[in-house]
C-alpha cells in the first residue's frame, strides 16, 4: 500500500494521468490491416488502441502483430495487408482499467505495459494512462516531497 502522504502528492498531478481519447490515435476493428499498418507507421507508434463504430474498446494492435501475420516460410506476404482486418490480428487480452487514479494498481500493470486503456463502465474508450506520465508524476513526487512534508525517522 502506498503511504498516504505520498499518495496525496501523487494525486496532486491527477490531471496529467490520463490522456483523453480525443488525443489518442485509434484504429477501427473493421479497418484493413494495411490501413492500421500505415497509421502505426506514420504516427510512429509501436501499439495502438482498437475501437468499434460505437467507440467501444476492442483491443490493441502493434506493428509486431501485423508483421507476424505477414510472415510465411520464405517471404513476407504483403497481400495479406488488404485481405485481413484489424480484428483478425489484434490482441484482446491486454489489461484495461476504469479508474485512471488507482495509482498502485496502475503502477503494477504498467510494469509490463507501456500504456493502459481506460474505459467507462459501459466499455467506451475514454483515454490512456501511460507509463511515461505516471513516472513523471513519481519523479515529481520524489523530488518535491521534502518541500511539502517534514521527514523524521521513526525511533528504532
VOLOPA-130963 format. One record per residue: residue in one letter; x, y, z of N, C-alpha, C, CB in turn. Coordinates in steps of 0.1 Angstrom, whole numbers, plus 2048, in hexadecimal, padded with zeros to 3 digits. Glycine has a CB too. Layout:
BEGIN
AXYZXYZXYZXYZ;...
END
This chain:
BEGIN
X8087F480080080080080980C8007F680080C;X8058167F880D8237F780A82B80480982B7EA;X81583080981383981580A84581282183E81A;X80184981B7F78528187FC8608147EE854824;X80786581980C87281581287180781787681F;X81886680481D8657F68128647ED8268587F5;X80785D7F07FB85B7E87F58697E67F18527EF;X7F48717F07EF87F7EF7F78877E57EF8867FC;X8048867E680D88E7DD80C8897CE81B88D7E1;X80B87B7CD8098767BF7FC87B7B98098667C0;X7F287B7C17E487F7BC7E388E7B97DA87B7C6;X7ED8967BE7ED8A47BA7EE8A67AB7F98AC7C1;X7F489D7A57F789E7967ED89578E80589A793;X7E18927947D888978E7D388D7817CC887798;X7D389A77E7CF8A07717D989B7667CF8AF771;X7E48967697EE89275F7EE88375D7FC896763;X7E687B7667E686D7657E18677587DF867770;X7D586C7547CF8667487CF86F73C7C086374B;X7D386A7317D38717247C586E71E7DE86D71A;X7BC87871C7AF8757187AE86F70A7A7882718;X7A38677087A18606FB7A28696EF7948596FB;X79E8756F179E87E6E57AC8826E079788B6E9;X7B687F6E97C48816E57CC8756E27CB8896F0;X7C58696E27CC85C6E07C88576D27C88526EB;X7D28536CB7D084D6BE7CA83F6C07DD84C6B5;X7C083C6B87BA82E6B97B78296AA7AC82F6C0;X7B581C6AA7B081669D7A380F6A07BB80D697;X79B80D69678E8066977917F869578480C68D;X7897F069C78A7E169C7887DC68E7807DB6A5;X7807E368577D7DF6777877E566D7707E3674;X7917ED67179B7F26687A37E76627A37FD66F;X7A87E96567B17DF6507BE7E06587B47E2641;X7C67D56587D37D565E7DC7DF6577D97C665D;X7DA7E164B7E27EB6437E07F96497DF7EB635;X7D47FD64C7D180A6527D880B6607C280C653;X7D68016687DC8016757EB8026747D87F467D;X7F17FB66B8007FB6698048096668047F165D;X7FD81065D80081E65A7FF8276667F782364E;X7F482666D7F282E6797FD82C6837E582B680;X80182068680B81D68F81982268B80C80E692;X81B82167E82882567882983467882A81F66A;X81F83B67381F84A67181F85167F81284E669;X81884C68881885269682384D69F80A84F69C;X82B84369983683E6A18338376AE8418486A3;X8278316AE8238296BA82781B6B981482B6BC;X82A8156C582D8076C58207FF6C68378036D0;X8168056CD80A7FE6D07FF8096D080A7F76DD;X7F38056CC7E880E6CA7DB8086D07E68126BC;X7D28106D47C580C6DA7BB8086CE7BE8176E3;X7B37FE6D07A97FA6C679C7FC6CC7AB7EB6C2;X7938036C57858066C977C8016BE7838156CC;X76F8006C17657FD6B775D80A6B375B7F26BC;X7538096AB74B8146A774481C6B274181069D;X7428166BD73C81D6C97468226D37328136D0;X7538216CF75E8256D776081C6E375C8346DC;X75B8106E275E8066ED76C8016EB7547FA6EC;X7738006F67817FA6F67807EB6F27887FC703;X7887E86E87887DA6E37967D36E57857D96D5;X7A17DA6E67AE7D46E77B97DE6E37AF7C76DF;X7C47D86E07D07DF6DC7D77D86D17DA7E16E8;X7DE7E06C97E57DA6BD7F37E16BD7DD7DD6B1;X7FD7D86BA80B7DD6B88107DA6AB8147D76C3;X81B7E06A78227DD69B8277CF69B82E7E7698;X82C7CA6A68317BD6A88267B36A58377BA6B5;X81A7B56A980F7AC6A780C7AB6988027B16AE;X80C7B769180A7B76838147B067B8097C667E;X8217B367F82C7AC67882C79D67A8397B267D;X82879968682778A68981D78467F824788697;X81278A67D80878567480C7846657FB78C676;X81578D66281978E65482478465081E79C651;X82B77F65B83677665883176865483E774665;X83876364983675664584374F645830755636;X84474364185173B64385D74263C84F72D63D;X85B74763086674D62986475B62486974461D;X85976262885776F62484D77662D85276F615;X84C78362A84278C63183778D62784779A636;X82B78962A81F78A62181879762481677E623;X81B7A261C8157AF61E8077AF61981D7B9617;X8037A66117F57A560C7EB7A46187F379A603;X7F079E6237E779C62F7E37A96357EF793639;X7EB7B46327E77C16387D97C56337F27CB633;X7D57C16277C87C56227BE7BA6247C97C9614;X7C37AE6277B97A36297B47A26377C0796625;X7BD7A66417B97A464F7B47B16557C579F657;X7AD7B06607A87BC6677B07BD6747997BD669;X7AE7C867B7B47CA6887AF7BF6917B17D868D;X7A27BC69079C7B26997A37A469878D7B0696;X7A97A168C7AF79468A7BD7936927B279367B;X7C279E6967D079E69B7D17A46A97D97A6692;X7C87AC6AD7C97B46BA7CA7AB6C67BE7BE6BB;X7D07B16D07D07AB6DE7C47AF6E67DE7AF6E5;X7BD7A66EC7B17A96F37B37A77027A67A06EE;X7BE7A27077C079F7157C97A971C7C5792716;X7CC7B57167D47BE71D7CC7C47297D97CA714;X7D37C87347CC7CD7407C57DA73C7D67D074B;X7B97DC7427B17E87407AD7ED74E7A47E5737;X7AD7FA7507A97FF75D79D80975B7B5807763;X79680B76678B81476778F82176F77E80E76C;X79881F77879C82A7817AA82E77E79A826790;X7AC83A7777BA83E7737C18437807B9849769;X7BB84478B7C18497977C483F7A17B985479D;X7C283279E7C68277A77D58257A57BE81A7A4;X7DD82D7AB7EB82E7A97F28217AB7F18397B2;X7F081B7B77F780E7BA7F58037B07F480A7C8;X7E88017AC7E47F77A37EA7FA7957D57F67A1;X7EA8077917EF80B7847FE8097837EB819781;X80580D78E81380B78E8177FC78C81981079C;X8107F37938127E57918107E17828097DC79A;X8057E577D8017E176F80B7E77657F37E676B;X8107F37688197FA75E8277F575E819809761;X82A7EB7678377E57678397DD75A8397DB773;X82E7D775582E7CF7498287D573D8287C274C;X8227E173E81B7E87338217F673280C7E8735;X8217FC72682580A72581981372782B80C717;X80D80E7268018167297F680D72C7FD81F71D;X7EC8137337E080C7367D48137307DE80B746;X7CB80B72A7BF8117257B58147307B880871A;X7AE81F7307A582373A7978227347A7831741;X78E81B73A78081A73577681D74077D80B72F;X76A82173C76082474675981774975682F742;X74F81775274880B75674080474A73D80E760;X73E80C73F73780673374180172972E81072D;X74E80272C7597FE72275D8087187547F271B;X75781471975B81F71076A82371375182B711;X77182570877F82970A78083770E7878276FC;X78783A71978884871F79684E71D78484772D;X7A084671C7AE84B71B7B884171F7AF858723;X7C48457217CF83C7267D78427317D883971A;X7DC83A7397E683D7447F383873F7E2838752;X7FD84073D80A83B73881483A74480F84572E;X81D83074182882E74B83083B74C831823746;X83284274183A84E74183385974A83B854733;X82685B74982086675182086276081186874C;X81D85576381D85177182B852777818843772;X83684F76F84385077484785F77684D84976A;X84286876E84587676F83F87B77D83F87E764;X83387578082D87978D83487379981E87378D;X8398677988418617A284E8697A484585279F;X85486D79986087579985E8827A086687778B;X85388979C84F8967A384E8947B284289B79D;X8478897B68448877C48518847CC83B87A7C6;X85A87C7C68668797CD86F8857CE86E86E7C5;X86F88E7C587789A7C58718A57CE87A89F7B8;X8648A57D085E8B07D78578AC7E58538B67CF;X8588A07E985289B7F58578A380185588C7F7;X8648A580286A8AC80D8678BB80E8798AB80D;X8628C180385E8CF8048508D080A85E8D57F6;X8488C580A83B8C580F83A8BF81D8318BE805;X8418B581F8408AE82C84D8AE83383B89F82A;X84D8AE8408598AD84885B89E84B8588B5856;X86689984886988B84987288885687088583C;X86C88085E87487D86A87486D86B86F883877;X88086786D88085986E87985487B88E85386E;X87384887A86D84288687883D88F864836882;X87683D89C8808388A58808298A487C83B8B4;X88C8238A588E8158A388E80E8B189A81189C;
END
